[in-house]
Amino acid sequence: MRLEEGQLFEPTGQGLLNFNDEPHLPPVPITPGPSAAEQWFELGCEHEEGGRLAEAAHAYRQALLLGGPEKDTCFNLANVLYALDQTEQAAERYRQALEVDSNFVEAWNNLGNSLAELREYGKAIEAFAKALEVDPQFCDAHFNLAEALEKVGRKQEAAEHWRAYLRKDAISPWAGFAKRRLEIGKA
């Protein structure tokens, strides 16, 4: 039934809405986003390279939701979180990458950096040592381990790693820093 004002009315007293009288709005186009983990990962990489870190984190998380734990996705998400100053969350994602591949040397090294930033030097030293166990020639781990060892007063051990770093890199600004640390240690 219809009331005098034109509104629909049901005999039970329940009001009704007449959707047929509403003006038709143009349809809103919906562009589908990535549908596979690999596509989300690639989108995350694009965002990360473009400096859109929050968007990159979202894309990497979507890749993990669709594809499950994957070492590179976990690692990239961890790097983004670290850059966003979410160091604890970054450390957890590095650990997740290592659960997938315990020989992922870069993840061990970056986990160590995260832990050192959190002032968990003992755990950081363990992570750097594990990186060097996986790849004894990985010079970044020598550099970072030397710094962590110095933080806890183990200067002689640190000197060994400064020298190991310099055997691989003798000319970069980081090499200059390592040389200065060795000179300070002699004094």
N, C-alpha and C positions, 0 to 999 in steps of 0.2 A: 504494500500500500504506500501511497504518497500523501504527505501532509500538504496543506494549502501552500506552504512556503516552498514546496518542491522537494523536500527532504524525504528520503526513504524511511519507511516505518514498518516495523513488523508488529503483527497483532499482539505478540507477547509483551511488547513494550521495549524490546531490544532495539537500540539504534543501529542503523546500517549505513555503510559508506558506499557511495556509488562511484566506483573508479572509472566508469565509462565516461563520466562528464568531465574528468580531469583533462587539462590540456596535455597533449603528448609532448614529452621532452625528447630531444634527439638522443639517440643511444650514445653512451660514453664508450669510446674505443678502449679496450683493455689490451695492452701489449704484453704478451706473455714474456716472462723472464726466463732465465735459464731453467732447464728442467733436469739437468744431470749434474752430478758432483763435479765432473771435469769442467763443465761450463761455468759453474760457480767459482771454481778454483781460478780459472782464467780471468774471470771478472775481478776476483780479488787481487790478482797480480796487476791487472790494469789500474785498479784503484790505488794500490800500493805505489806503483810507479808514478802515478799522478799526484801523490801526496794526500790522497783522500783516505786517511787511515781508518776513520770510523766506518766508512763504507767498505773498505777492504776487510775489516774484522767481521762485519756482517756477512759478506760474501763467503769468507772462509768458514764461518760457522754454518752457513747454509750447505756448503760442500760437505762438511762433516756430518750434518744431519742426514743428507741424502746418501753419502757414500761410506759413512762410518770412519773410524780412525784411519788416517793415512799419514805417513810420516811427514811428507812435504807440506801438506795442508796444516798439520799441527805446528810444524816449525814456522811456517810463514805467519800463521795466526800469532804465535808466540812473539815473533819479531815485531809485529804490528802492536801487540799489547805492550811490549817493552818500550817502543817508541811513544806510546800514549801514556807512559809513566804508570802503567798497571803491572808493576814488576812481579808481584806475587802471582798474579794470574798468568803472566808470561812464564814464570818458572814452572807452573803446573802444566802448561802446554808443552814446554820443552820435555818435561818428564813423560808426557803422553807420547810425544814423538819417539822417545827412547824406549817406551814400552813396545812400540811397533818395530823399532830397529835399534837394538842396543849398541850397534857399531856406528851410529850416526855421529861422527866426530864433531861436526859443527854444532849439533844439539848439545853435546856434552860441554863444549866450550861456552856456548851461550847460556846454558844453565848455570855454569860457573860464574859468568858475568852477572847474571841476575842475583844469584846467591850472595856474591860479593857486594853488590849494591845494597842488598838487604842486611849487610854486615854479618852474614853467616859464613865467616871465613873458613872455618873447618870444613863445612860442606862444599864450599866453593873449591877449596884445594882438592878435595876428593873428586869433584867433577872434572877439574882440569887434568888431574892425574889420570882419570879414566880416558879422557880425550887422547892423552899421550900414550896410554896403553893401546888404544885402538890405532893411532897413527903417531909414532914417535917423531916424525918429521913435521908435524903440524905446528908451525912456528907461532901462530896466534896463541895457542894453548901454552907454549913456553913463556911468552910475554905475560899473559894473564896470570899464570901460575906464579911467576916471579913477583909480580905485584902483590898477589894475595899472601905469599910467603913473607914478604917484607911487612905487610900489615900486622902479622902476628909475631914479628921479631925474629924470623928464621932467615937471617940475612945471608948466611953461607949457602944455604940451599937455593935461595933466590938467585945468588950470583951464578950458580950452575945453569939456571934456566935463562938468565940474561945472556950468558955466553952461547948457549944453544940457539937462542933466538938470533943472535948476531951472526952465527954460522950460515943462516939462511937469508938474512937481510942485514946488510952492512951499510946501506946508503939512505934509507928512508928517514923521515923525521922520527919515526918510532925507533929506528936504530940509534939515532942521536940520543933519544931519551934513555934507551938501554945502556948506552955507553956512559952517560952521566951517572946513572944508578950504580954502575960498576965502579966509577971513580969515587963516588960518595962512599961506597962500601970499603974502599981501600983506606980512607982517611981515618 
